[in-house]
Amino acid sequence: MDTIRVLVIESSSFYRDTLFGGLRSRIDDVQLESATDADEAVLKIRIFNPNVIVLNFFMGIQEIESQHFLDVLSRTTKAPIIAYGMLERTRSRAQAMGVFEYLVKPKPGTDKISFYTDLVKAVKDGYNESKQGNKTIGQSTMVTRDVWNETRKEKPAPVEAPIEAPVSPRPFRVQAPVIKPVSSREGTSIQIIAIGSSTGGTKALSDILPLLKPPLPAIMIAQHIPPVFSTRLAERLDRECALTVKEAEDGDIVKPNTVYIAPGHKHMTIHRAEGRFKIECRAGRPVHGVCPSADVLFHSVAQAAGDIALGVILTGMGCDGAEGMLDMLRCGARTIGQDKASSVVYGMPKAAYDLGAVEEQVPLEKIAAKIEAICRTAG
């Protein structure tokens, strides 16, 4: 085995040294580095380029400028993150936030052998995972509880959503967008509706789409979701909606009254071809840690459709979609975002709103009516 580079993020010098000793005595080829706070961790990630990160989960949930430290790490590095904490019940929250593995820290005076056995296994598994390059879809495309429930054949009763925090993984350069006035857009027929969503998005889509009735323009959706689940989501929504809902395929010609859901692991874009819109679905590098990406979709819609498009950004972790929506707005598109109160995670809508890309924030229960109103008046 090659040398494994492990970054340990722990504010306690005593426990940091304990972890160093435990890892060195159990892994022959290991190179260790440490960080005691967020700034140092980000710097060490850039310099040390760790294969695996070991993190005190209590530090991971500390907020830094309205972000969880763990979320900052997830956007800074592709290295698997192994978190440890005092409580077993914290495991589900840690996993929902995208950690590779969660371990319960041994209590003082108890046997530490099993903890270090599990830690060493997690480090080696994480190293193998990073070597194989399997972290291709990012934390927001994991099969979270809402994704599982909303893609089942029978729609379950509502359940409490996982607790997550809004994330803005990198600072935005806020610029005043050059926006086509609304008055000059009146009478412009909307031909493309582009929607971006992530955590909580499958539930939001399940609330919005069944309320939409034809005639309507084609709807393109980039939901952070793994393969197979994107197919199941499309199949279930097709049974429940008046519009046709399908998983998009490379080469599809865009048709009105049809909803196209980007397949998991593939970016979806649209392009003009012989006077029609044509869909491309291609595997690619994650954008903002996710594939499919709302930004990729929105940028293509901005260029292909301009002022005959409507952009919608829904609940989700991170900032994916913000810059693409601003691009749409600059090209004359109408834009709306889900409001904070109705969002499971007010990350993506907030990032777009803060960037100046959202013309109006709308509660989830009113988004369908708002989409129809914009399309009817624009026509």
Secondary structure, DSSP 8 states (H G I E B T S, - for coil): ---EEEEEE-S-HHHHHHHHHHHHTT-SSEEEEEESSHHHHHHHHHHH--SEEEEEHHHHTSEETTEEHHHHHHHH--S-EEEEES-GGGHHHHHHTT-SEEEE---TTS--HHHHHHHHHHHHHHHHHHHHT---S-GGGS--HHHHHHTSSS---------------S-----------HHHHTT----EEEEEE-TTHHHHHHHHGGG--SS--EEEEEE---TTHHHHHHHHHHHH-SSEEEE--TT-B--TTEEEE--TT-EEEEEEETTEEEEEEE----BTTBSS-HHHHHHHHHHHHGGGEEEEE-SBSSSTTHHHHHHHHHTT-EEEEE-TTT-SSBSHHHHHHHTT--SEEE-HHHHHHHHHHHHHHH-
